[in-house]
Amino acid sequence: MKNALLKSLAVSAACIVAAGAASAQDATIHAGHVLAVPGEGYLTQQTINVKDGRIVSIQPGYKSGKKGVPVIDLKTAYVVPGLIDSHVHITSENGPEGRIKEFTDSSVDTAFDGAAYALKTLEAGFTTVQDVGGSNDSVFGLRDAIARGAVPGPRMRAAGQAISITGGHGDVNGYSSPVMKLFTGTNICNGADDCRRAVRQQVKDGADVIKITATGGVLSNTSAGLEQQFSNDELSSIVEAAHAMGRQVTGHAHGKAGIDAALRAGIDSIEHGTYLDDETIALFREHNATLIPTVLAGVTVTGWTNEPWLPEASRKKAAIVGPLMLDMLRRAHEGGVNVAFGTDTGVSRHGDNAKEFALMVEAGFTPEEAIRAATVVASKHLEMDADIGTLEAGKYADLVAVTADPLKKISELESVDFVMKGGRVYKSLD
């Protein structure tokens, strides 16, 4: 199935690439304002030299490029490193048809959907993403196709299927028993030993990172609550097995008891974190864990509480959880929690990822802190900071530009004017 998927994607790649990217990987860029290392302020009137898709130098002044190397004029623009979204679901988008598509679409169908969403995401300025939930064949196949240049899209680190307990947030819920039995995957585990098995299977299948559902969730069609679902022994076994195989673990978690238990078990990061409190904040800091807040998802589901296509159990949970997430982020920021930018896009619409920035600013971040969370912090969280996250010699030429200052108006990033990934231009000022 995976080979067929990649072959199908490759057939369409030429058309997509022609529409979305230039071929040059060498360039001289004249940039008026450059936020080379977010958190350290702008450099002005800089020349960025790019060779074979990587930055070879950043120099003050507008320098002449080598003969035959294209010069890109961004003198009137504000340039930032390529943006990073640490929580997406690249092969799906919630809506009225979402529940039935789980059963009518093949892995090839979802991968093609993912290819279209990936291009939207890239053109929105997000040159790297972490996908934390989707079918293994579709997500891993798309990741690999993008990596080898067959399909345009952001760099991807991918978890594939989230590991869950029977009846948990990551299981199949709300259908007839025969259907649920048929579609239950190897990601479902019960007991410490079985959870070790599930982790090892995900690594074998191609997971770059292990995602677990440490608590109940909003969009699962079950009234199983929002609190801890794995036992403490199961959580410890997952972290132990994943770390032994060189994989980080990130956990979907809303309820305080589930967040705290996951942090005590040594989990590397928490997605959402809705009910964190002062004790939880202290645990984040003690264990050097990262929060991916996904406030945009909370805002999105709050707007769905009267949608007839959303199951009743989910509508009730959305009405409770959604309005809490902005204040959660405010408390986490004030408490000194390490925060990486993440949106849960796929709940919200692909291409709208940058709307999270304004929510972060509303929660108390400065615009530069918010951009740093989506570059410097996120690149470290994804273990990719040697290659991305800042504009420095040796790193990929992943950069985004807008024509007005995002440090004065963060919403400028919601409509970027220029996108380069690996030296290739995917959106131009022209």
C-alpha positions as CSV (number, residue, x, y, z in Angstrom):
1,M,0.0,0.0,0.0
2,K,2.8,2.5,0.9
3,N,4.6,1.9,-2.4
4,A,1.3,2.4,-4.3
5,L,0.7,5.6,-2.3
6,L,4.1,7.1,-3.0
7,K,3.8,6.2,-6.7
8,S,0.4,7.9,-7.0
9,L,1.7,11.0,-5.3
10,A,4.7,11.1,-7.6
11,V,2.5,11.0,-10.7
12,S,1.0,14.3,-9.7
13,A,4.2,15.9,-8.3
14,A,5.3,17.5,-11.5
15,C,2.1,19.5,-11.8
16,I,2.1,20.5,-8.2
17,V,5.7,21.5,-8.1
18,A,5.3,23.5,-11.3
19,A,2.5,25.5,-9.7
20,G,4.2,25.9,-6.3
21,A,8.0,26.1,-6.5
22,A,10.9,27.5,-8.4
23,S,13.8,25.2,-9.2
24,A,16.7,27.4,-8.0
25,Q,18.4,26.4,-4.7
26,D,21.2,29.0,-4.9
27,A,20.3,32.7,-4.3
28,T,21.4,36.0,-3.0
29,I,18.8,37.7,-0.9
30,H,18.8,41.4,-0.1
31,A,16.7,41.8,3.1
32,G,15.7,45.1,4.7
33,H,15.0,43.6,8.2
34,V,16.0,40.2,9.3
35,L,14.9,38.5,12.5
36,A,17.7,36.0,12.2
37,V,17.5,34.7,15.8
38,P,14.0,35.6,17.2
39,G,14.5,37.1,20.6
40,E,17.6,39.1,19.5
41,G,15.9,41.8,17.4
42,Y,16.3,42.8,13.8
43,L,19.4,43.0,11.7
44,T,19.0,45.6,9.0
45,Q,20.1,45.8,5.3
46,Q,21.5,42.2,5.2
47,T,22.6,39.9,2.4
48,I,21.7,36.3,2.8
49,N,23.7,33.9,0.5
50,V,22.2,30.6,-0.2
51,K,23.9,27.6,-1.9
52,D,22.4,24.1,-2.4
53,G,19.5,25.0,-0.2
54,R,21.4,26.1,2.8
55,I,22.5,29.5,4.1
56,V,26.3,30.0,3.6
57,S,26.5,33.5,5.1
58,I,24.5,36.6,6.3
59,Q,26.4,39.8,5.8
60,P,25.6,43.5,6.6
61,G,24.9,45.6,3.5
62,Y,23.6,44.7,0.1
63,K,26.4,42.6,-1.5
64,S,26.6,41.6,-5.1
65,G,25.9,38.0,-5.8
66,K,27.9,35.5,-7.9
67,K,27.4,35.6,-11.6
68,G,24.4,33.5,-12.6
69,V,22.9,33.4,-9.1
70,P,19.5,35.0,-8.9
71,V,19.1,38.1,-6.6
72,I,15.9,38.2,-4.6
73,D,14.9,41.7,-3.6
74,L,13.4,41.8,-0.1
75,K,14.7,45.2,0.8
76,T,11.3,46.5,1.8
77,A,10.4,43.3,3.7
78,Y,10.6,41.8,7.2
79,V,12.2,38.4,7.1
80,V,11.8,35.7,9.8
81,P,12.9,32.1,9.9
82,G,10.5,29.6,8.4
83,L,7.7,29.0,10.8
84,I,7.2,25.7,12.7
85,D,3.9,24.2,13.8
86,S,4.4,21.5,16.4
87,H,0.9,20.1,16.3
88,V,-0.9,19.4,13.0
89,H,-3.0,16.6,11.5
90,I,-1.9,17.1,7.9
91,T,-4.1,14.5,6.2
92,S,-7.5,15.6,7.6
93,E,-9.7,18.5,8.3
94,N,-12.7,18.4,10.6
95,G,-16.1,19.1,9.2
96,P,-19.5,17.6,8.4
97,E,-18.0,14.7,6.4
98,G,-15.2,13.9,8.7
99,R,-16.6,10.9,10.5
100,I,-17.8,9.1,7.4
101,K,-14.5,9.8,5.5
102,E,-12.7,7.7,8.1
103,F,-14.3,4.7,6.5
104,T,-14.9,5.6,2.9
105,D,-11.4,7.0,2.1
106,S,-8.4,4.8,1.4
107,S,-4.9,5.7,2.6
108,V,-4.2,7.0,-0.9
109,D,-7.2,9.3,-0.7
110,T,-6.1,10.7,2.6
111,A,-2.5,11.1,1.4
112,F,-3.7,13.1,-1.6
113,D,-5.8,15.3,0.8
114,G,-2.7,15.6,2.9
115,A,-0.6,16.7,-0.2
116,A,-3.1,19.5,-0.8
117,Y,-3.1,20.6,2.8
118,A,0.7,20.4,2.9
119,L,1.0,22.9,0.1
120,K,-1.5,25.2,1.8
121,T,0.5,25.0,5.0
122,L,3.8,25.7,3.2
123,E,2.4,28.7,1.3
124,A,1.1,30.0,4.7
125,G,4.8,30.2,5.8
126,F,5.1,27.0,7.8
127,T,8.1,25.3,6.4
128,T,8.2,22.5,9.1
129,V,5.4,20.7,11.0
130,Q,5.0,17.9,13.4
131,D,2.1,15.6,12.6
132,V,0.7,14.0,15.7
133,G,-2.1,11.8,14.6
134,G,-3.1,10.1,11.3
135,S,-3.0,6.7,9.6
136,N,0.5,5.4,9.4
137,D,0.5,4.7,5.6
138,S,-0.9,8.1,4.7
139,V,1.2,10.2,7.0
140,F,4.5,8.4,6.7
141,G,4.1,8.1,3.0
142,L,3.4,11.8,2.6
143,R,6.3,12.7,4.9
144,D,8.7,10.6,2.8
145,A,7.4,12.0,-0.5
146,I,8.0,15.5,0.7
147,A,11.5,14.7,2.0
148,R,12.6,13.4,-1.3
149,G,11.1,16.3,-3.2
150,A,8.3,14.4,-5.0
151,V,5.6,16.6,-3.4
152,P,5.9,20.2,-2.1
153,G,5.2,20.6,1.6
154,P,6.7,21.5,4.9
155,R,9.4,19.3,6.5
156,M,7.6,16.7,8.6
157,R,8.2,14.9,11.8
158,A,5.4,12.4,12.2
159,A,3.9,10.2,15.0
160,G,1.4,8.3,12.9
161,Q,-1.3,6.7,15.0
162,A,-1.6,7.9,18.6
163,I,-1.2,5.2,21.2
164,S,-4.4,4.9,23.3
165,I,-6.2,2.5,25.6
166,T,-9.4,0.6,24.7
167,G,-12.2,3.1,24.5
168,G,-9.8,6.0,24.9
169,H,-9.5,9.2,23.0
170,G,-7.3,7.6,20.3
171,D,-9.6,4.6,19.8
172,V,-12.5,4.2,17.4
173,N,-15.6,5.3,19.3
174,G,-19.3,5.9,18.7
175,Y,-20.0,3.3,15.9
176,S,-21.5,-0.2,16.1
177,S,-19.4,-2.8,17.9
178,P,-18.6,-4.8,14.7
179,V,-17.3,-1.7,12.9
180,M,-15.2,-0.6,15.9
181,K,-13.8,-4.1,16.2
182,L,-12.9,-4.1,12.6
183,F,-11.1,-0.8,12.6
184,T,-9.2,-1.1,16.0
185,G,-5.5,-0.7,15.2
186,T,-2.3,-2.0,16.7
187,N,-2.0,1.4,18.5
188,I,-4.5,0.3,21.1
189,C,-3.0,-1.2,24.3
190,N,-3.9,-2.2,27.8
191,G,-1.4,-2.9,30.5
192,A,2.3,-1.9,30.8
193,D,3.6,-4.8,28.6
194,D,1.1,-4.3,25.9
195,C,1.8,-0.5,25.8
196,R,5.5,-1.3,25.4
197,R,4.5,-3.5,22.4
198,A,2.4,-0.6,20.9
199,V,5.3,1.8,21.2
200,R,7.7,-0.6,19.5
201,Q,5.2,-1.3,16.7
202,Q,4.9,2.4,16.0
203,V,8.7,2.8,15.8
204,K,8.8,-0.2,13.5
205,D,6.1,1.3,11.3
206,G,8.1,4.5,10.9
207,A,7.2,6.9,13.8
208,D,9.6,9.8,14.4
209,V,7.9,10.6,17.7
210,I,5.4,8.7,19.9
211,K,2.1,10.4,20.5
212,I,-0.2,9.2,23.3
213,T,-3.6,10.2,24.5
214,A,-2.9,10.6,28.2
215,T,-6.4,11.9,28.9
216,G,-9.8,11.9,27.3
217,G,-10.4,14.3,24.4
218,V,-13.0,16.7,23.0
219,L,-13.6,15.2,19.6
220,S,-13.8,11.5,20.5
221,N,-17.4,10.4,20.4
222,T,-17.6,9.1,24.0
223,S,-18.6,10.5,27.3
224,A,-15.5,9.1,29.0
225,G,-14.4,12.5,30.5
226,L,-11.2,14.6,30.1
227,E,-9.1,13.0,32.8
228,Q,-6.3,10.5,33.1
229,Q,-6.9,7.3,31.0
230,F,-3.5,5.4,31.1
231,S,-2.5,4.0,34.4
232,N,0.8,5.3,35.9
233,D,2.5,2.0,35.1
234,E,1.3,2.2,31.5
235,L,2.6,5.8,31.2
236,S,6.0,4.8,32.6
237,S,6.3,1.8,30.3
238,I,5.5,4.0,27.2
239,V,8.1,6.6,28.1
240,E,10.7,3.9,29.0
241,A,10.1,2.0,25.7
242,A,10.1,5.1,23.5
243,H,13.2,6.6,25.0
244,A,15.0,3.3,24.8
245,M,14.4,3.4,21.0
246,G,15.4,7.0,20.7
247,R,11.9,8.5,20.4
248,Q,10.4,11.4,22.3
249,V,6.9,11.1,23.7
250,T,4.3,13.8,23.5
251,G,0.9,13.5,25.2
252,H,-2.5,14.8,24.4
253,A,-3.7,15.9,27.8
254,H,-6.5,18.1,29.2
255,G,-7.2,17.0,32.8
256,K,-4.8,18.0,35.5
257,A,-4.3,14.5,36.9
258,G,-3.5,13.1,33.5
259,I,-1.0,15.9,32.7
260,D,0.7,15.6,36.1
261,A,0.9,11.8,35.8
262,A,2.4,12.0,32.4
263,L,5.0,14.6,33.5
264,R,6.0,12.5,36.5
265,A,6.4,9.5,34.1
266,G,9.0,11.6,32.2
267,I,7.0,12.5,29.1
268,D,8.8,15.1,26.9
269,S,5.8,17.4,26.1
270,I,2.1,18.0,26.6
271,E,-0.4,19.0,23.9
272,H,-3.2,21.3,25.1
273,G,-2.7,21.3,28.9
274,T,-6.1,22.8,29.6
275,Y,-6.5,22.2,33.3
276,L,-2.9,22.9,34.4
277,D,-2.4,24.6,37.7
278,D,0.5,25.9,39.8
279,E,1.6,22.4,40.8
280,T,1.5,21.3,37.1
281,I,3.5,24.4,36.1
282,A,6.2,23.4,38.7
283,L,6.2,19.8,37.2
284,F,6.7,21.2,33.7
285,R,9.7,23.2,35.0
286,E,11.1,20.3,37.1
287,H,11.0,17.9,34.2
288,N,12.1,20.4,31.5
289,A,9.0,19.5,29.5
290,T,7.4,21.6,26.7
291,L,3.8,22.7,26.4
292,I,2.2,22.9,23.0
293,P,-0.9,25.0,23.8
294,T,-3.2,24.8,20.6
295,V,-5.4,27.7,21.7
296,L,-6.6,28.0,18.1
297,A,-8.2,24.6,18.4
298,G,-10.0,25.7,21.6
299,V,-11.4,28.8,19.8
300,T,-12.4,26.6,16.9
301,V,-14.3,23.9,18.8
302,T,-16.0,26.6,20.9
303,G,-17.6,27.8,17.7
304,W,-18.9,24.3,16.9
305,T,-21.1,23.8,20.0
306,N,-24.3,24.2,18.0
307,E,-23.1,22.2,14.9
308,P,-25.4,19.2,14.3
309,W,-22.6,17.2,12.6
310,L,-20.6,17.2,15.8
311,P,-21.7,14.3,18.1
312,E,-23.4,15.3,21.3
313,A,-20.7,14.0,23.6
314,S,-18.1,16.2,21.7
315,R,-20.4,19.3,21.7
316,K,-20.7,19.1,25.5
317,K,-16.9,18.8,25.9
318,A,-16.2,21.5,23.4
319,A,-18.4,24.0,25.4
320,I,-16.4,23.2,28.5
321,V,-12.8,23.0,27.2
322,G,-12.6,25.6,24.4
323,P,-13.1,28.7,26.5
324,L,-10.5,27.7,29.1
325,M,-7.5,27.4,26.8
326,L,-6.5,31.1,26.5
327,D,-6.3,31.5,30.2
328,M,-4.4,28.3,30.5
329,L,-1.7,29.7,28.2
330,R,-1.6,32.9,30.1
331,R,-0.9,31.1,33.4
332,A,1.7,28.8,31.7
333,H,3.5,31.8,30.2
334,E,3.5,33.7,33.5
335,G,4.8,30.6,35.2
336,G,7.8,30.2,32.9
337,V,6.7,27.0,31.1
338,N,8.6,26.3,27.9
339,V,6.1,26.8,25.2
340,A,6.4,25.7,21.6
341,F,4.0,27.0,18.9
342,G,1.3,24.5,17.9
343,T,-2.2,24.8,16.6
344,D,-3.9,21.3,16.2
345,T,-4.6,22.3,12.6
346,G,-6.9,19.8,11.1
347,V,-9.3,20.9,13.8
348,S,-8.9,24.4,12.5
349,R,-8.4,24.9,8.8
350,H,-5.1,24.2,7.1
351,G,-3.4,27.4,6.1
352,D,-4.8,29.3,9.0
353,N,-2.1,28.2,11.4
354,A,-0.7,31.7,12.0
355,K,-3.9,32.7,13.7
356,E,-2.4,31.2,16.8
357,F,0.1,34.1,17.0
358,A,-2.6,36.7,17.9
359,L,-4.0,34.4,20.6
360,M,-0.5,34.0,22.1
361,V,-0.1,37.7,22.2
362,E,-3.6,38.0,23.8
363,A,-2.3,35.5,26.4
364,G,0.6,37.8,27.3
365,F,3.4,36.9,24.9
366,T,5.2,39.7,23.1
367,P,5.1,39.3,19.3
368,E,8.8,38.4,19.3
369,E,8.2,35.8,22.0
370,A,5.5,34.3,20.0
371,I,7.7,34.1,16.9
372,R,10.5,32.6,19.0
373,A,8.0,29.9,20.1
374,A,7.4,29.1,16.5
375,T,11.1,29.0,15.5
376,V,13.8,28.7,18.1
377,V,11.8,26.8,20.7
378,A,9.8,24.7,18.2
379,S,13.0,23.6,16.4
380,K,14.5,22.4,19.7
381,H,11.3,20.7,20.6
382,L,11.4,18.8,17.2
383,E,15.1,18.0,17.7
384,M,15.8,19.8,14.4
385,D,17.5,22.9,15.7
386,A,20.8,22.0,14.0
387,D,19.1,22.6,10.7
388,I,16.1,25.0,11.2
389,G,14.7,27.6,13.6
390,T,17.1,30.5,13.0
391,L,18.7,32.1,9.9
392,E,22.4,31.2,10.4
393,A,25.2,29.8,8.3
394,G,24.9,26.1,7.8
395,K,21.1,25.9,8.3
396,Y,18.4,25.4,5.7
397,A,17.4,28.5,3.8
398,D,13.8,28.3,5.2
399,L,12.5,31.8,5.5
400,V,9.3,33.9,5.4
401,A,8.8,37.5,4.6
402,V,6.0,40.1,5.1
403,T,5.9,43.7,3.9
404,A,4.9,45.2,7.3
405,D,6.5,44.7,10.7
406,P,5.1,41.6,12.5
407,L,6.7,42.9,15.8
408,K,4.3,45.8,15.6
409,K,1.3,43.8,14.3
410,I,1.6,40.0,14.7
411,S,-1.4,39.4,12.5
412,E,0.8,40.3,9.5
413,L,2.0,36.7,9.6
414,E,-1.5,35.5,8.8
415,S,-0.9,36.5,5.2
416,V,2.8,36.1,4.3
417,D,4.1,37.5,1.1
418,F,7.2,35.4,0.5
419,V,8.1,31.8,1.4
420,M,11.3,30.0,0.8
421,K,12.1,26.4,1.9
422,G,15.5,24.9,1.3
423,G,16.4,27.7,-1.1
424,R,13.2,27.1,-3.2
425,V,10.7,29.9,-3.6
426,Y,7.1,28.8,-3.0
427,K,5.6,32.2,-2.8
428,S,7.1,35.4,-4.3
429,L,6.6,39.1,-3.7
430,D,6.3,39.5,-7.5
